[in-house]
């Protein structure tokens, strides 16, 4: 059987029917029952009913995934209110263990501790990758990652995306079997005779003069250049909002992005890692919340979005993976792409601009699934990092027999 992935998608509006249809279409391409359903769906559905529909297609199969601003398959990006994509994965060479922990906003580090203890308890000898889907609105993902890496081997890559919704600044959802939780973290540990190749790019360039985060704690940036962070942020907006609600409206339309300068040893990816607040403002103090912690003293700079660089850098992701693996075909591909890099950026040209160029390199007919996120997760120099306005591409390959014997 080896390792096989197959994808189904539905845009039916009835949640149970949509989940069942997408999962059934995926299962039809497999010769065996799946080990895992990887599910991504937009937030227009009743999420629990949707998962019930998925589960009805193959009872007993584990489910993981999350909600997104849009879903991505080999047919492209779909950023509508009702869309669900399901990848059914069957393998006799790999195992897929699914997990979930809650209360991310209360203590992100404790969530990381609890998740790590669950992962360690399964005692997998050959873990290859951890897929991670945290709530993209409520918690400090940087702290979550720091906790996980304090427990797990640094050689274990952590990739994934933060759950999203429809730019309405409401709940996002994280899946485990029949449960659609919020303010939680879902994860899948992939182990066995597979290998994971990951590449990432953003496509933004610096603009203007550097600034300094002069006070920050627990994900909140209090001051930039010793003035309230909200005041500094407003300097980049087209108008001057005076409330959190106004900021949210401006963010969706304009999305100023900051780049945090990386240390020299991490600059193979680029000089800056992208950071932007997701609409959370302390109106009394002018503090802004970033799901990715900005450390006090960090140098930041306004970033300019470059559509041509977006296109070329996305293709470069696929080229980097293909160069590593030669002519070997991936078992399946995962794409975690920022919600701000889809129709917000390209309108109805997202597929032509971002997705098709990558598929032309790796294969147009590959099992391909992903979603538009509120933040992306991928390693830099074996350090798990939370990114924003970035594309993360991961291809999962079977380990060839000769290579496997050498490793063993």
HELIX and SHEET records of a PDB file:
HELIX    1   1 UNK A   15  UNK A   28  1                                  14    
HELIX    2   2 UNK A   47  UNK A   56  1                                  10    
HELIX    3   3 UNK A  108  UNK A  121  1                                  14    
HELIX    4   4 UNK A  141  UNK A  151  1                                  11    
HELIX    5   5 UNK A  229  UNK A  234  1                                   6    
HELIX    6   6 UNK A  244  UNK A  253  1                                  10    
HELIX    7   7 UNK A  264  UNK A  266  5                                   3    
HELIX    8   8 UNK A  307  UNK A  325  1                                  19    
HELIX    9   9 UNK A  339  UNK A  341  5                                   3    
HELIX   10  10 UNK A  343  UNK A  346  1                                   4    
HELIX   11  11 UNK A  347  UNK A  349  5                                   3    
HELIX   12  12 UNK A  350  UNK A  350  1                                   1    
HELIX   13  13 UNK A  351  UNK A  355  3                                   5    
HELIX   14  14 UNK A  356  UNK A  362  1                                   7    
HELIX   15  15 UNK A  401  UNK A  407  1                                   7    
SHEET    1   A 6 UNK A   3  UNK A  10  0                                        
SHEET    2   A 6 UNK A  84  UNK A  91 -1                                        
SHEET    3   A 6 UNK A  36  UNK A  42 -1                                        
SHEET    4   A 6 UNK A  62  UNK A  68  1                                        
SHEET    5   A 6 UNK A 174  UNK A 176 -1                                        
SHEET    6   A 6 UNK A 179  UNK A 181 -1                                        
SHEET    1   B 6 UNK A  76  UNK A  78  0                                        
SHEET    2   B 6 UNK A  70  UNK A  73 -1                                        
SHEET    3   B 6 UNK A 368  UNK A 373 -1                                        
SHEET    4   B 6 UNK A 332  UNK A 338  1                                        
SHEET    5   B 6 UNK A 391  UNK A 398 -1                                        
SHEET    6   B 6 UNK A 194  UNK A 201 -1                                        
SHEET    1   C 6 UNK A  94  UNK A 102  0                                        
SHEET    2   C 6 UNK A 184  UNK A 192 -1                                        
SHEET    3   C 6 UNK A 127  UNK A 134 -1                                        
SHEET    4   C 6 UNK A 157  UNK A 161  1                                        
SHEET    5   C 6 UNK A 376  UNK A 380 -1                                        
SHEET    6   C 6 UNK A 383  UNK A 387 -1                                        
SHEET    1   D 6 UNK A 227  UNK A 228  0                                        
SHEET    2   D 6 UNK A 220  UNK A 224 -1                                        
SHEET    3   D 6 UNK A 204  UNK A 217 -1                                        
SHEET    4   D 6 UNK A 299  UNK A 305 -1                                        
SHEET    5   D 6 UNK A 257  UNK A 261 -1                                        
SHEET    6   D 6 UNK A 272  UNK A 275 -1                                        
SHEET    1   E 4 UNK A 227  UNK A 228  0                                        
SHEET    2   E 4 UNK A 220  UNK A 224 -1                                        
SHEET    3   E 4 UNK A 287  UNK A 289 -1                                        
SHEET    4   E 4 UNK A 281  UNK A 282 -1                                        
END                                                                             
